Each structure stands twice: as C-alpha cells, then as structure tokens.
Amino acid sequence: MNPRRLPPLGALRAFEAAARLASFKRAADELAVTPTAISHQIRLLEEQLGVRLFERRTRQVALTADAARLYPVLREGFDAFAAAIAAIAARRARRAITLSATVSFTAKWLVPRVAAFRAAYPEFDLRLHASDDPVDLLAGVADAAIRYGQGPYPGLVCLPLIEDRFAPVCSPRLGLHAPQDLRALPLLHVEWRHPAARTPSWRGWCERAGLQGVAVDAGLRFTDDSHAIQAAIAGQGVALLSLSLVADDLASGLLVQPFGPTLEGYRHNLVYADNGPPSAEVAALRDWLLAQIAGETG
C-alpha cells in the first residue's frame, strides 16, 4: 500500500478555518495564531497544490473553484476527527468499577440485575468479574467483591448482604408434594470446594426433616451451582439449592420449593479495601446492592 501523500496538517487546518469563516483574521483568532501565520500556511498549501485557493477581497476572502471542491471534504474530515476525539474523551471520563463474585452468584443474581445498576448510576460502567477464586482486592484486581462465607477478611471492610438458606427445589413437572416423594426421585448434588460441618447436604437435610430411606449419596453431582440449577429446571431431579440463587427461578415458576425444612447456609458479604472512605464507585455499588436486597426482602 502506497503511503498517503498529504499536505501538512497545519496548512489544511488553516485553509479549513479560513474557508469556513471567510476570513484570515477570524481563522487566526480561532487557531490562536496571527493572520500572517494563516496567510503563510495558505500560501504553502497553494504552492504544493499548484492552484489558487482564495480570492482576496476587502475584509473577506472568497473560495476559488478548486478551493470549493476541497473545502467540503476537509470540513467533513475535521468534523469526524472532532467527533471521534470527543467520544474517546467522554469514554475516558466515565468511571468504571469492577465487582468480583463467584460464577454462580454472578450468573444467577448479578446479571439479571445489572440493568437496574445502569439505570440508577448511568455515569458508571460496571464490569463483572466471575471467579470462584478470591481476587486480591488490596492489589487492585477489582474494586469490590462479594464473598460467601464467615470470614474473617483481613484488611477489608465487610458488609453483610444476604443470609443464605437452602431447601429442596425442582421443576413443577415432577409433581413433588411431600418429603417422602424423595425416595423415588433422583437427587442432584453440588460438590462444595471447601466443605465444612455446617455445609448444606442432602444427608443433613434428611436428618433435619426426620426422613429415612433416601439414598442421600446417590444421584448426579455438579461442581457448579448454576449447572445443578439448570438440571433441576430441566426436570433431572431434586436439588438442595441456595434460595438466593434460585429466587428468580422460583418467582417465574421454573422451579418450586415443594416443602421444608430449610437449612442455614453461609452469608454473602460485600468486601472492599479498608483504606479510608470508599470511593464514589464503591459507594455507588454498596448503595445499589443494599437497595436491591431491601427491595426484594422488604
């Protein structure tokens, strides 16, 4: 590809301004140079092109036929430059915030609600970072995170969000009515990465319900909650799931919670670096999350 052979940008700018304003003096004022400098740039351009561009008249200048062909092209080009630069500057001026959360919480709770964040805080660009591995907030990997557990979280401010509960859920097509029906249906299991004594499980649920004769260790197993949720929606069995993660699916009727009891889970917490008052971005995220939760539980 042959390189573009164009006149100097300064000469083109001087010509476009003088042509648009029909005056060397006003062009000089706009470009913050002297009228002599404008005349010099125009003369250089005329010499390079080998044509006259202006008819000098009293207190104004008029375009020649060649200049009249060149001016609209330059005007549109400079307008496009200005628009692109303004768009870039505006985007740089927008404030971005990164929120990290587990893959399941991001997919099932955050994603359906991001439109509400954009509506409430249009000046911020929200980036969701989905990972089951905790990110280093003190290193600035994300502005804030939603952590699931009891903590503690050294060096971080910890704001409680949702106290989780677990219960059997399934597709309404299964026609589940009583706990005894579990003996004839496949169970769906979520394998916890770091199980503890109080981690919800089918064995613990059956003990709480006083139900015997259920094959609590049999059935499909998943390493991710969202996959177990999809399997339950598809009618593949009954899952013991976080009610906060399936709240929308229960509300829409894709899933039902046919009976109790419920088991205590852990807590979803908003955490961010404890290095003074939160930034405007973190404060907006905090206020939005609290408002969302209050609106759904109030």
Stockholm file with secondary structure:
# STOCKHOLM 1.0

chainA/1-298         MNPRRLPPLGALRAFEAAARLASFKRAADELAVTPTAISHQIRLLEEQLGVRLFERRTRQVALTADAARLYPVLREGFDAFAAAIAAIAARRARRAITLSATVSFTAKWLVPRVAAFRAAYPEFDLRLHASDDPVDLLAGVADAAIRYGQGPYPGLVCLPLIEDRFAPVCSPRLGLHAPQDLRALPLLHVEWRHPAARTPSWRGWCERAGLQGVAVDAGLRFTDDSHAIQAAIAGQGVALLSLSLVADDLASGLLVQPFGPTLEGYRHNLVYADNGPPSAEVAALRDWLLAQIAGETG
#=GR chainA/1-298 SS CCCCCCCCHHHHHHHHHHHHHTCHHHHHHHHTSCHHHHHHHHHHHHHHHTSCCEEEETTEEEECHHHHHHHHHHHHHHHHHHHHHHHHHHHHHSEEEEEEECHHHIIIIIGGGHHHHHHHCTTEEEEEEECSSCCCGGGTSCSEEEEESSCCCTTEEEEEEEEEEEEEEBCGGGCCCSGGGGGGSCEEEECCSSCCTTSCCHHHHHHHHTCCSCCTTCSEEESSHHHHHHHHHTTSCEEEEETTTSHHHHHHTSSBCCSCCCEEEEEEEEEEECSSSCCHHHHHHHHHHHHHHHHHHC
#=GC SS_cons         CCCCCCCCHHHHHHHHHHHHHTCHHHHHHHHTSCHHHHHHHHHHHHHHHTSCCEEEETTEEEECHHHHHHHHHHHHHHHHHHHHHHHHHHHHHSEEEEEEECHHHIIIIIGGGHHHHHHHCTTEEEEEEECSSCCCGGGTSCSEEEEESSCCCTTEEEEEEEEEEEEEEBCGGGCCCSGGGGGGSCEEEECCSSCCTTSCCHHHHHHHHTCCSCCTTCSEEESSHHHHHHHHHTTSCEEEEETTTSHHHHHHTSSBCCSCCCEEEEEEEEEEECSSSCCHHHHHHHHHHHHHHHHHHC
//
